[in-house]
Amino acid sequence: MIYREFSNRINFNPSALGFGLMRLPLKEDESIDIEEAVKIVRYAIDNGVNYIDTAYFYHAGESERVMAKVLKDGYREKVKIADKMPLWSVKEEGDLDKIFFDQLTKLEVKKIDFYLLHALSKDSLKVIKKYNVLSWLEKKKAEGYIDYLGFSAHDRRSNIKKIIDYYDWDFCMLQFNLVDKYKQAGITGIKYAHQKGLGVIVMEPLRGGQLTKNVPNEIQSMWLKMANLNKSKNVTSVKYLLDWIWNFEEVGFLLSGMSDMNQVHENSHYANQAKKNILTKKQLALYNRIQKAYLEIITINCTQCNYCKICPLKLPIPYIFEKLNEVKRFENQKTPTFQYHFLTEAKKAHNCIDCKKCIECCPQKLDIPALLKKCSAVFDEKIDFRKIFK
């Protein structure tokens, strides 16, 4: 495993690959397959991964408990752990302690190495000020409960810059991948955070796997060209998408939410070659062509982060949006529609009650109810896709 420079403020060299516990393996009833989850995370640690990330509400609050099981048997000493404060759940100052000590209890630890304010936006700064969040964080750090302070964010670039400048953070976690090269933080935001001295962690490197599933022939042929440039028989897009991120000297490391042992094997192998500034001009030019091709086939900018599971009707929103993206990707409405209708009637898009709870938590700032209405027109009413999404 390659270990990378992170930040002068942080006495830690992270593995090029970190493990995010947001997409753990599931059983048929959608509960976490705990035995398998512990197995794959420990395998990653045994093969050099030294940073494990979770959050208060991942897997309905169960992700932290899985991390606690992973950390037993001496594994706590092998890794740094990260957790996050969901400011949207803070309604008074006392909630900060309540949530934080609940996290320590579930994690079964006395300290969290890297602590983040979760999914900050421009509006979050008002909450931070109202509830004296920064003073609270500094107190917890002084008391030895936290080593390093940071934030994650999915806001637009100008707002992310304001967040970076708002406090003397140790690190940040930003969405960045080939498709989001100029979206959210983008290259400019990544470089700005690095210039300000923050350690930069990249999340959603594959956009929740969206960039690697059902890759169209046009793009697959370009990945084949990339393999030829690398003088490699390996044509998997995963390797080259991760290589593109690791190539940036501003990136400390990236997080991957791995769901099975094959993904852990594959990503760990690629992380053994995760070097900076190694891509050639020809390779970078081909990456630019691939990026443009991807942008042409994504209709709904959903990364399948599952934050919208807050939906009171439990609508499978990421699944519905992925089916819609498949319609555009393959110019084929028949197959995704057929797959969509395996959903029970109660889970279909037309049931949305427009409560807007999903909008509040969506990192991509999507108008989910409006998009669900369009999905319903495509899948339920079977109106031609091109008439709905012009």
C-alpha positions in Angstrom: 0.0 0.0 0.0 1.2 3.5 -0.9 1.1 6.1 1.9 0.7 9.7 0.9 1.5 13.2 2.3 -1.6 14.7 3.8 -1.0 18.0 5.5 1.7 19.7 7.5 -0.9 20.2 10.3 -1.5 16.5 10.6 1.0 13.9 11.9 -0.3 11.1 9.8 0.5 9.6 6.4 -2.8 8.0 5.1 -3.1 5.0 2.9 -4.0 6.1 -0.7 -7.2 4.3 -0.2 -9.6 4.8 2.8 -12.7 2.7 3.6 -16.0 4.5 3.9 -18.7 2.5 5.8 -21.7 4.0 3.9 -22.3 1.1 1.4 -21.7 -2.0 3.5 -22.9 -5.5 2.3 -26.6 -6.1 3.0 -28.8 -9.1 3.6 -32.0 -9.7 1.8 -33.9 -7.7 4.4 -31.5 -4.7 3.7 -29.9 -5.0 7.2 -26.1 -5.0 7.3 -24.5 -8.4 6.8 -22.3 -7.7 9.9 -20.1 -10.8 9.5 -19.3 -10.1 5.9 -18.8 -6.3 6.6 -16.3 -7.0 9.4 -14.5 -9.5 7.2 -14.0 -7.1 4.2 -13.1 -4.1 6.3 -10.5 -6.1 8.3 -9.1 -7.5 5.0 -8.6 -3.9 3.8 -6.8 -3.0 7.1 -4.7 -6.1 6.9 -3.7 -5.0 3.4 -2.6 -1.5 4.4 -5.7 0.7 4.7 -5.3 2.9 7.7 -8.3 5.2 7.6 -11.9 4.2 8.3 -14.8 6.6 7.9 -18.4 6.5 9.1 -21.2 8.9 10.0 -24.0 9.1 12.6 -26.8 8.1 10.3 -25.1 5.7 7.8 -27.2 2.5 7.5 -29.8 4.0 9.8 -27.3 4.5 12.6 -25.9 1.0 12.5 -22.6 1.8 10.6 -20.9 3.0 13.8 -21.8 -0.2 15.5 -20.2 -2.2 12.7 -17.1 -0.1 13.0 -17.0 -0.9 16.7 -16.9 -4.6 15.8 -14.2 -4.0 13.2 -12.0 -2.2 15.8 -11.9 -5.1 18.2 -9.1 -7.7 18.5 -6.4 -5.0 18.2 -7.6 -3.4 15.0 -8.2 0.0 16.8 -4.5 0.4 17.0 -4.0 -0.1 13.3 -6.2 2.6 12.0 -7.4 6.2 12.3 -11.2 6.6 12.5 -13.4 9.3 11.3 -17.0 10.3 12.3 -19.3 13.2 11.6 -21.7 15.6 13.4 -25.0 16.0 11.5 -25.8 19.7 12.1 -29.3 19.3 10.7 -30.1 17.2 13.8 -28.8 19.9 16.2 -31.8 22.0 17.5 -30.0 23.3 20.7 -26.5 23.4 22.0 -27.1 20.3 24.2 -27.7 18.2 21.2 -24.0 18.4 20.3 -22.9 16.5 23.4 -25.8 14.2 23.2 -25.0 13.1 19.6 -21.2 13.0 20.2 -21.3 10.8 23.3 -23.8 8.6 21.6 -21.3 8.1 18.8 -18.5 7.3 21.3 -20.8 4.7 22.9 -21.7 3.1 19.6 -18.1 3.1 18.4 -16.9 1.8 21.8 -14.0 4.2 21.8 -12.7 7.0 24.0 -11.5 9.2 21.1 -12.3 9.9 17.4 -9.2 10.8 15.5 -10.8 12.8 12.7 -14.1 14.5 13.3 -16.1 16.3 10.7 -19.0 18.6 10.5 -21.2 16.7 8.0 -22.2 18.0 4.6 -21.7 21.7 5.3 -23.3 24.3 3.1 -23.6 28.1 3.2 -26.7 27.8 5.4 -24.7 25.5 7.8 -22.6 28.5 8.8 -25.6 30.1 10.5 -26.2 26.9 12.5 -22.5 26.8 13.5 -22.7 30.4 14.8 -26.1 30.0 16.5 -25.1 26.9 18.6 -21.4 27.9 19.2 -20.3 24.7 17.3 -16.7 25.8 16.8 -16.2 26.5 20.5 -17.7 23.1 21.3 -15.4 21.4 18.9 -12.3 23.2 20.3 -13.4 22.1 23.8 -13.7 18.5 22.8 -10.3 18.7 21.1 -8.7 20.2 24.3 -10.3 17.5 26.4 -8.7 14.8 24.2 -11.9 13.4 22.5 -10.8 14.6 19.0 -7.4 14.9 17.3 -8.3 16.7 14.1 -11.2 18.9 13.0 -12.6 19.0 9.5 -15.8 19.2 7.4 -17.4 17.5 4.4 -19.3 19.5 1.8 -21.3 19.2 -1.4 -22.1 22.8 -2.0 -21.2 25.0 -5.0 -17.6 26.0 -5.3 -18.0 29.6 -4.1 -19.7 28.5 -0.9 -17.1 25.8 -0.3 -14.5 28.5 -0.4 -16.4 30.5 2.2 -16.6 27.4 4.4 -12.8 26.8 4.0 -12.1 30.4 5.0 -14.6 30.3 7.9 -12.3 28.4 10.3 -8.8 27.1 10.6 -9.7 23.5 9.7 -7.2 20.7 9.7 -8.8 18.8 6.8 -11.8 18.6 4.5 -13.6 15.9 2.5 -14.9 16.9 -0.9 -16.7 15.2 -3.8 -14.4 14.9 -6.7 -14.3 12.5 -9.7 -13.8 12.7 -13.5 -17.4 13.7 -14.2 -17.4 16.3 -11.3 -14.2 17.9 -12.5 -15.8 21.3 -12.6 -18.8 20.7 -10.3 -19.2 21.3 -6.6 -15.6 21.9 -5.3 -14.1 20.9 -8.6 -10.4 21.2 -9.3 -10.4 24.8 -8.2 -11.9 24.0 -4.8 -9.5 21.0 -4.3 -6.5 23.2 -5.0 -7.8 26.1 -2.9 -8.2 23.8 0.2 -4.7 22.4 -0.4 -3.2 25.9 -0.7 -4.9 26.9 2.6 -3.0 24.0 4.3 -6.0 21.6 4.6 -5.5 17.9 4.1 -7.9 16.9 1.3 -9.9 13.7 1.2 -11.9 12.8 -1.9 -15.3 11.2 -1.6 -17.5 9.7 -4.4 -14.5 8.9 -6.6 -16.8 6.7 -8.8 -20.0 8.6 -8.1 -21.4 5.7 -6.1 -20.4 3.3 -8.8 -22.4 5.1 -11.4 -19.3 5.6 -13.6 -18.5 1.9 -13.8 -21.9 0.3 -14.2 -23.2 -0.6 -17.6 -20.5 1.4 -19.4 -21.6 2.2 -23.0 -19.6 0.8 -25.8 -18.4 4.2 -26.9 -16.8 4.9 -23.5 -15.6 1.3 -23.0 -13.7 1.7 -26.3 -12.0 4.8 -24.9 -11.0 2.9 -21.7 -9.5 0.3 -24.0 -7.4 3.0 -25.6 -6.4 4.1 -22.1 -5.3 0.5 -21.4 -3.2 0.6 -24.6 -1.6 3.9 -23.5 -0.7 2.2 -20.2 0.6 -0.8 -22.1 -1.8 -2.9 -20.0 -4.3 -5.6 -20.6 -6.4 -4.2 -17.7 -9.4 -2.4 -19.2 -11.4 -1.9 -16.1 -12.6 1.7 -15.8 -12.2 1.5 -12.0 -8.5 1.6 -12.1 -8.2 4.5 -14.5 -10.9 6.6 -12.7 -9.0 6.2 -9.4 -5.7 6.8 -11.1 -7.0 10.2 -12.4 -7.8 11.3 -8.8 -4.6 9.9 -7.3 -2.6 11.8 -9.9 -3.5 15.2 -8.3 -0.8 16.3 -5.9 -3.4 18.2 -3.9 -5.3 15.0 -3.0 -4.3 13.4 0.2 -6.2 10.2 -0.4 -9.6 9.0 -1.5 -12.5 7.1 0.2 -14.2 4.2 -1.3 -17.5 2.8 0.0 -16.8 -0.9 -0.8 -19.6 -3.4 -0.6 -18.0 -6.7 -1.3 -14.6 -8.5 -1.2 -14.1 -8.2 -4.9 -14.2 -4.5 -4.7 -11.8 -4.5 -1.7 -9.4 -6.8 -3.6 -9.5 -4.6 -6.7 -9.2 -1.2 -5.1 -6.5 -2.3 -2.7 -4.5 -3.6 -5.6 -4.9 -0.3 -7.5 -3.9 1.6 -4.4 -0.5 -0.1 -4.5 0.2 2.0 -7.5 -1.4 5.3 -6.4 1.2 7.9 -7.4 1.0 11.6 -8.1 1.8 13.4 -11.3 2.4 10.2 -13.4 -0.3 10.6 -16.1 1.0 11.7 -19.6 -0.4 14.4 -21.8 -1.9 11.8 -24.1 -3.6 10.1 -21.1 -4.9 13.4 -19.8 -6.3 14.3 -23.2 -8.1 11.0 -23.4 -9.5 11.5 -19.9 -10.9 14.8 -21.1 -12.7 13.1 -23.9 -14.1 10.4 -21.6 -15.3 13.1 -19.2 -17.3 14.8 -21.9 -18.7 11.5 -23.0 -19.9 10.7 -19.5 -21.5 14.1 -19.1 -23.6 13.5 -22.2 -25.2 10.4 -20.8 -26.1 11.4 -17.2 -29.5 12.9 -17.0 -30.0 13.1 -13.2 -26.9 14.0 -11.2 -27.5 11.4 -8.5 -24.5 9.8 -6.8 -26.6 7.2 -4.9 -25.4 8.4 -1.5 -28.8 7.3 -0.1 -29.2 10.4 2.1 -32.7 10.5 0.7 -33.6 7.4 2.6 -35.2 9.9 5.0 -38.2 9.7 2.6 -41.2 8.9 4.9 -42.6 6.5 2.2 -39.3 4.8 1.8 -39.3 5.3 -1.9 -36.1 3.8 -3.5 -35.2 7.2 -5.0 -31.6 6.3 -6.1 -32.8 3.2 -7.8 -35.5 5.1 -9.7 -33.0 7.7 -10.8 -30.5 5.1 -11.9 -33.2 3.4 -14.1 -33.8 6.8 -15.7 -30.1 7.4 -16.3 -30.0 4.0 -18.0 -32.7 5.1 -20.4 -30.6 8.0 -21.5 -27.3 6.0 -21.4 -28.5 3.3 -23.8 -31.3 5.2 -25.6 -33.5 2.3 -24.5 -36.6 2.9 -22.5 -38.0 -0.7 -22.6 -35.5 -2.6 -20.4 -35.2 0.0 -17.5 -39.0 0.4 -17.5 -39.4 -3.4 -17.3 -37.0 -3.4 -14.3 -38.7 -0.5 -12.7 -42.0 -2.3 -12.6 -40.5 -5.0 -10.4 -41.1 -2.4 -7.6 -44.2 -2.8 -5.6 -46.9 -0.3 -6.3 -46.2 1.6 -3.0 -42.5 2.1 -4.0 -43.1 3.7 -7.4 -42.3 7.3 -8.2 -45.9 8.5 -8.5 -46.4 8.0 -4.7 -44.2 11.0 -3.8 -46.1 13.4 -1.5 -43.8 16.3 -2.2 -42.8 16.7 1.5 -39.4 18.0 0.4 -37.5 16.3 3.2 -35.3 14.7 0.6 -34.4 18.1 -0.9 -33.1 19.3 2.5 -30.7 16.4 2.8 -29.6 15.9 -0.9 -25.9 16.7 -1.3 -26.4 17.3 -5.0 -29.3 19.9 -4.3 -31.6 18.0 -6.6 -35.3 18.9 -6.8 -36.1 15.2 -6.1 -40.0 15.5 -6.0 -40.0 17.3 -9.4 -37.6 14.6 -10.8 -39.7 11.8 -9.4 -42.8 13.2 -11.3 -40.8 13.1 -14.5 -39.6 9.6 -13.8 -43.2 8.6 -13.2 -44.2 10.1 -16.6 -41.5 7.9 -18.2 -42.0 4.7 -16.3 -45.6 4.7 -15.1 -47.3 6.6 -18.0 -44.6 5.4 -20.5 -44.3 8.8 -22.2 -41.3 9.0 -24.5 -38.2 10.0 -22.5 -37.2 12.7 -24.9 -40.4 14.5 -24.4 -40.0 14.7 -20.7 -36.2 15.3 -20.4 -35.5 17.8 -23.2 
